[in-house]
């Protein structure tokens, strides 16, 4: 979670870094706009954070699917070199 402050800064939301400081990756990935609202995060910031987390979830799903395909192809050879 050491990159979270950088991630928040890239969203121009670094003032919320303390909110994430004691949070695990798993907890962060399950955050909802409702939870952020209960932590007094502004509406615009909630939306930006929730959208960014959703993109991370989607990326995680794609990477898992690629790993399955890669495994089915027999490891690191062929077209998957460099992944």
CORLINFEN-V203715 format. One record per residue. D_CENTER is the distance of its C-alpha to the mean C-alpha in whole Angstrom. Layout:
((D_CENTER) (D_CENTER))
//
This chain:
((10) (13) (11) (9) (13) (13) (9) (11) (14) (13) (13) (16) (15) (16) (18) (15) (15) (17) (15) (12) (15) (16) (13) (12) (8) (9) (11) (8) (6) (10) (10) (12) (14) (17) (16) (15) (19) (20) (19) (21) (18) (19) (19) (18) (15) (14) (14) (12) (9) (9) (9) (6) (4) (7) (7) (4) (6) (9) (8) (8) (11) (13) (13) (14) (17) (18) (18) (21) (22) (23) (24) (27) (28) (29) (26) (26) (29) (29) (27) (24) (25) (23) (19))
//
